[in-house]
Amino acid sequence: MKRHRFKQDRALGERLIEEARLAREKSGQLPAGTAEREELLKKAREADITAHIDEWLTSPGLQPPKWGAE
């Protein structure tokens, strides 16, 4: 069975930031304190954190660990 593959048109960080923005917009339309609103806000926070981790991991300043005798 062949897998269907496709190339992403935007970087992961960009997609995560957009996902967080949309979740915040949707949560703003719901009454405060509802479970659905809290879940959307949680999703937005997680997407922001993941975007920052992705940015850190792909930054040019990130260096691999130095093993062995130096």
N, C-alpha and C positions, 0 to 999 in steps of 0.2 A: 504494500500500500504506500503510495507516494504522499509525502507531506506537502501541504500547500504553504509556500513561503512567500513572504513579501518584504520589501524594503521599507523601513520607516522613513517618512518624509521629514520628520522633526526629531530632534534629539530627545532622549529620555527626560532630561531635566525640564525641557520646554513643555512636554506633554504632562508632566507631573504638576507643574505650576498652573497650567490651564485647568487641570482636573481640580486642583485646590480652589481656584477662582470660581469655577462653576458650582462646587459644593457650597462655598460660602454664599453665593448668590441664592441658591435654592434654600439654604438654611435661613436667610434673611426674610423669606416669604412665609416662614412658619412661626407659630407662636412660641415664645420663650418657654423653655422647660420641657418641651415635648421630646419623647425618645427619638423621633425621626430627626429633629433638629440637632440634638446632641450627637447622633450618629454621623450626620453630615459634617458637623464641625470637627469631629474626631477624624473623619476621613480627610478633611482638608489639612489638619495638622500633620497627619501621617504623610500625606503627599508632599508637604513642605519639607519635612525632615528628610524624606527620601531624596528629594531634589537636592538638598544641601549635601547629603552624603555622596550622591552621584557627582556633584560639582567638585567635591573634595577629592574623590577617587580619580577623577579625570583631569585634575589640575596638573600643569607641568611641573609644579614645585614638589609634588609628592615623590619621595624617593623610596626605593625598595629597602628593606632591612639589610643591614650589613652583618654578614655572618662570618665567622672564622677569625683568625688572628689579624689584628690591625694595630 
